[in-house]
Amino acid sequence: MSEISKGQVWSSGEGYERYVGRWSRIVAREFLDWLGVRPGASWLDIGCGTGALSETILATADPGALQGIDPSEAFVDHARRTISDPRASFEAGSAESLPFENGQFEAIVCGLVLNFVPDHQAALVEMRRVAAQGGVVGAYVWDYAGRMEMMRYFWDAAAELDWLAQSADEGARFALCRKEALFEAFTDAGLQEVDVRAIDAPTAFRDFDDFWTPFLTGQAPAPAYNLSLSEEKRGDLRELLRSRLPIQPDGSIHLVARAWAARGRR
């Protein structure tokens, strides 16, 4: 399977927003409330992407300063263009080698990214390193194998039509996106008081097109896999999904997007 069908495509902030950015903002609000960081704290948003989590921090957590970092120049550019708050700054960089001093931040967060980092354990050790003593480190990841339902419907249908789909399915690829694995990863990184919980976000689509169109953006594994298919095979997948989804009499579709969230302290 090609790299594009595996989903290593992160070049359009707008495309990602249409796909899952809108749902990640719902999760972000509950996640930040759960972290309970004091007003005026210094924050680091690792894998800030298009800025969904950063925007929520600025709107709800009253940070003194917020630094965002992401390996995608396109996503960093999107965040800079859309977030004008003077407390925030964004730059390109790697989660596995953070360009910051020891103990620099009181809150370090990573939203929907940790599973995509080649060495997530090195990233967690780095997150602990740049955390102040007593500072909080938190992350959340989609429950790809369980109740991230828009993706589960997609991949389960894809696997019926193409046995190669499983090699791109996040539910099969990312063992970290399970409660026990996330707890173990945080503990192994030397974090204390580790806790893991589920956060469920309602995902309501106006109609089937509202559900299907984001899978044509090419951003992230499922849309990238979808675009790697021939037009005929993509049409077969579309119609199988249409037959499987719980479409209401008014045409709307109501699903759940579950994320696993973890927090710990240095």
For each residue, the residues with C-beta under 8 A, 3 or more apart:
1: 5 6 164 167 168 228
2: 5 6 228
3: 6 8
4: 7 8 9 218 224 227 228
5: 1 2 168 224 225 228
6: 1 2 3 167 168 221 224 225
7: 4 168 170 220 221 222 223 224 225
8: 3 4 224
9: 4 218 219 220 223 224
10: 16 49 71 72 74 75 219 220
11: 72 74 219
12: 15 16 74 217 218 219
13: 16 17 49 50 74 75 77 78 79 82
14: 17 18 78
15: 12 18 19 214 217 218 219 223
16: 10 12 13 19 20 21 49 50 75 217 219 220
17: 13 14 21 22 50 52
18: 14 15 21 22 213 214 217
19: 15 16 214 215 217 219 220 223
20: 16 23 24 112 142 214 220 257
21: 16 17 18 24 25 49 50 52
22: 17 18 25 26
23: 20 26 27 150 201 203 257
24: 20 21 27 28 52 53 111 112
25: 21 22 28 29 52 55 56
26: 22 23 29 30 201 202 257
27: 23 24 30 31 111 140 199 201 257 259 261
28: 24 25 31 32 52 53 56 57 111
29: 25 26 32 33 56 60
30: 26 27 33 34 199 201
31: 27 28 34 35 53 109 111 138 140 199 259 261
32: 28 29 35 37 56 57 60 61 109
33: 29 30 36 60
34: 30 31 197 199 261 263
35: 31 32 107 109 136 138 263
36: 33 136
37: 32 41 43 61 106 107 136
38: 41 106
39: 61 62 63
40: 62 63 64
41: 37 38 61 63 64 106 107
42: 63 64 65 66 67 104 105 106 107 132
43: 37 57 61 63 65 66 67 105 106 107 108 109
44: 66 67 68 69 98 100 104 105 107 108 109 127 130
45: 48 53 54 57 66 67 68 69 109 110 111
46: 69 95 98 108 109 110 113 123 127
47: 69 70 71 95 110 111 112 113 114 116 117
48: 45 51 53 54 68 69 70 75 76 79 90
49: 10 13 16 21 52 53 70 72 75 79 111 112 113
50: 13 16 17 21 75 78 79 82
51: 48 54 55 68 78 79 82 83 90
52: 17 21 24 25 28 49 55 56 111
53: 24 28 31 45 48 49 56 57 109 111
54: 45 48 51 57 58 66 68 79 83 88 90
55: 25 51 52 58 59 82 83
56: 25 28 29 32 52 53 59 60 61
57: 28 32 43 45 53 54 60 61 63 66 109
58: 54 55 61 63 66 83 85 87 88
59: 55 56
60: 29 32 33 56 57
61: 32 37 39 41 43 56 57 58 107
62: 39 40
63: 39 40 41 42 43 57 58 66 87 107
64: 40 41 42 87
65: 42 43 87 88
66: 42 43 44 45 54 57 58 63 85 87 88 89
67: 42 43 44 45 88 89 90 91 100 105
68: 44 45 48 51 54 76 79 88 89 90 91
69: 44 45 46 47 48 90 91 92 93 95 98 99
70: 47 48 49 75 76 79 90 92 93
71: 10 47 92 93 94 95
72: 10 11 49 75 76 92
73: 76 77 92
74: 10 11 12 13 77 78
75: 10 13 16 48 49 50 70 72 78 79
76: 48 68 70 72 73 79 80 90 91 92
77: 13 73 74 80 81
78: 13 14 50 51 74 75 81 82
79: 13 48 49 50 51 54 68 70 75 76 82 83 90
80: 76 77 83 90
81: 77 78
82: 13 50 51 55 78 79
83: 51 54 55 58 79 80 88 90
84:
85: 58 66 88
86:
87: 58 63 64 65 66
88: 54 58 65 66 67 68 83 85
89: 66 67 68
90: 48 51 54 67 68 69 70 76 79 80 83
91: 67 68 69 76 99
92: 69 70 71 72 73 76
93: 69 70 71 97 98 99
94: 71 97 98
95: 46 47 69 71 98 110 113 114 117 123 126 127
96: 117 118 119 122 123 126
97: 93 94 126
98: 44 46 69 93 94 95 126 127 129 130
99: 69 91 93
100: 44 67 104 105 130
101: 104 130
102: 129 130
103: 129 130 131 132 133 135 266
104: 42 44 100 101 130 132
105: 42 43 44 67 100 108 130 131 132 135
106: 37 38 41 42 43 131 132 135 136
107: 35 37 41 42 43 44 61 63 135 136 138
108: 43 44 46 105 127 130 131 135 136 137 138
109: 31 32 35 43 44 45 46 53 57 137 138 139
110: 45 46 47 95 113 114 123 127 138 139 140
111: 24 27 28 31 45 47 49 52 53 139 140
112: 20 24 47 49 140 141 142 259
113: 46 47 49 95 110 116 117 139
114: 47 95 110 117 120 123 124 139 141 176 185
115: 120 141 144 170 174 176 177
116: 47 113
117: 47 95 96 113 114 120 122 123
118: 96
119: 96 122 123
120: 114 115 117 123 124 176 185
121: 124 125 185 188 189
122: 96 117 119 125 126
123: 46 95 96 110 114 117 119 120 126 127
124: 114 120 121 127 128 137 139 185 186 188 189 191
125: 121 122 128 129 189 190
126: 95 96 97 98 122 123 129 130
127: 44 46 95 98 108 110 123 124 130 131 137 189
128: 124 125 131 137 189 190 191 266
129: 98 102 103 125 126
130: 44 98 100 101 102 103 104 105 108 126 127
131: 103 105 106 108 127 128 135 136 137 265 266
132: 42 103 104 105 106 135 266
133: 103 266
134: 265 266
135: 103 105 106 107 108 131 132 265 266
136: 35 36 37 106 107 108 131 263 264 265
137: 108 109 124 127 128 131 186 191 263 264 265 266
138: 31 35 107 108 109 110 261 262 263 264
139: 109 110 111 113 114 124 182 186 261 262
140: 27 31 110 111 112 199 259 260 261 262
141: 112 114 115 144 174 176 177 182 259 260
142: 20 112 148 151 170 177 257 258 259 260
143: 146 147 148 177 178 198 258 259 260
144: 115 141 148 151 152 169 170 171 174 177
145: 152 171 172 177 178
146: 143 152 171 258
147: 143 152 198 200 256 257 258
148: 142 143 144 151 152 257 258 259
149: 152 153 203 255 256 257 258
150: 23 153 154 203 211 255 257
151: 142 144 148 154 155 170 171 222
152: 144 145 146 147 148 149 155 156 171
153: 149 150 156 157 241 244 245 255
154: 150 151 157 158 215 222 226 241
155: 151 152 158 159 165 166 169 170 171 222
156: 152 153 159 160 244
157: 153 154 160 161 237 240 241 244
158: 154 155 161 162 165 169 225 237
159: 155 156 162 163 165 166 169
160: 156 157 240
161: 157 158 165 233 236 237 240
162: 158 159 165 229 233
163: 159 166
164: 1 167 168
165: 155 158 159 161 162 168 169 225
166: 155 159 163 169 172
167: 1 6 164 172 173
168: 1 5 6 7 164 165 173 221 222 224 225
169: 144 155 158 159 165 166 172 173 221
170: 7 115 142 144 151 155 173 174 177 221 222
171: 144 145 146 151 152 155 174 177
172: 145 166 167 169
173: 167 168 169 170 221
174: 115 141 144 170 171 177
175: 178 181
176: 114 115 120 141 181 182 185
177: 115 141 142 143 144 145 170 171 174 181 182 260
178: 143 145 175 181 182 260
179: 182 183 196 198 260
180: 183 184
181: 175 176 177 178 184 185
182: 139 141 176 177 178 179 185 186 196 260 262
183: 179 180 186 187 194 196 262
184: 180 181 187 188
185: 114 120 121 124 176 181 182 188 189 262
186: 124 137 139 182 183 189 191 194 196 262 263 264
187: 183 184 191 194 264
188: 121 124 184 185
189: 121 124 125 127 128 185 186 264
190: 125 128 266
191: 124 128 137 186 187 194 264 265 266
192: 264 265 266
193: 263 264 265
194: 183 186 187 191 262 263 264
195: 262 263 264
196: 179 182 183 186 260 261 262
197: 34 260 261
198: 143 147 179 258 259 260 261
199: 27 30 31 34 140 258 259 260 261
200: 147 256 257 258 259
201: 23 26 27 30 256 257 258 259
202: 26 254 255 256 257
203: 23 149 150 254 255 256 257
204: 252 253 254 255
205: 208 210 211 252 253 254 255
206: 209 210 251 252
207: 210 211 251 252 253
208: 205 211 212 241 242 245 247 251 253
209: 206 212 213
210: 205 206 207 213 253
211: 150 205 207 208 214 215 241 245 253
212: 208 209 215 216 238 241
213: 18 209 210 216
214: 15 18 19 20 211 217 223
215: 19 154 211 212 222 223 226
216: 212 213 223 226 227
217: 12 15 16 18 19 214 223
218: 4 9 12 15 223 224 227
219: 9 10 11 12 15 16 19 223 224
220: 7 9 10 16 19 20 223 224
221: 6 7 168 169 170 173 224 225
222: 7 151 154 155 168 170 215 225 226
223: 7 9 15 19 214 215 216 217 218 219 220 226 227
224: 4 5 6 7 8 9 168 218 219 220 221 227 228
225: 5 6 7 158 165 168 221 222 228 229
226: 154 215 216 222 223 229 234 237
227: 4 216 218 223 224 234
228: 1 2 4 5 224 225
229: 162 225 226 233 234 237
230: 233 234
231: 234 235
232: 235 236
233: 161 162 229 230 236 237
234: 226 227 229 230 231 237 238
235: 231 232 238 239
236: 161 232 233 239 240
237: 157 158 161 226 229 233 234 240 241
238: 212 234 235 241 242
239: 235 236 242 243
240: 157 160 161 236 237 243 244
241: 153 154 157 208 211 212 237 238 244 245
242: 208 238 239 245 247
243: 239 240
244: 153 156 157 240 241
245: 153 208 211 241 242 253
246: 253 254 255
247: 208 242 251 252 253
248: 251 252 253 254
249:
250:
251: 206 207 208 247 248
252: 204 205 206 207 247 248
253: 204 205 207 208 210 211 245 246 247 248
254: 202 203 204 205 246 248
255: 149 150 153 202 203 204 205 246
256: 147 149 200 201 202 203
257: 20 23 26 27 142 147 148 149 150 200 201 202 203
258: 142 143 146 147 148 149 198 199 200 201
259: 27 31 112 140 141 142 143 148 198 199 200 201
260: 140 141 142 143 177 178 179 182 196 197 198 199
261: 27 31 34 138 139 140 196 197 198 199
262: 138 139 140 182 183 185 186 194 195 196
263: 34 35 136 137 138 186 193 194 195
264: 136 137 138 186 187 189 191 192 193 194 195
265: 131 134 135 136 137 191 192 193
266: 103 128 131 132 133 134 135 137 190 191 192
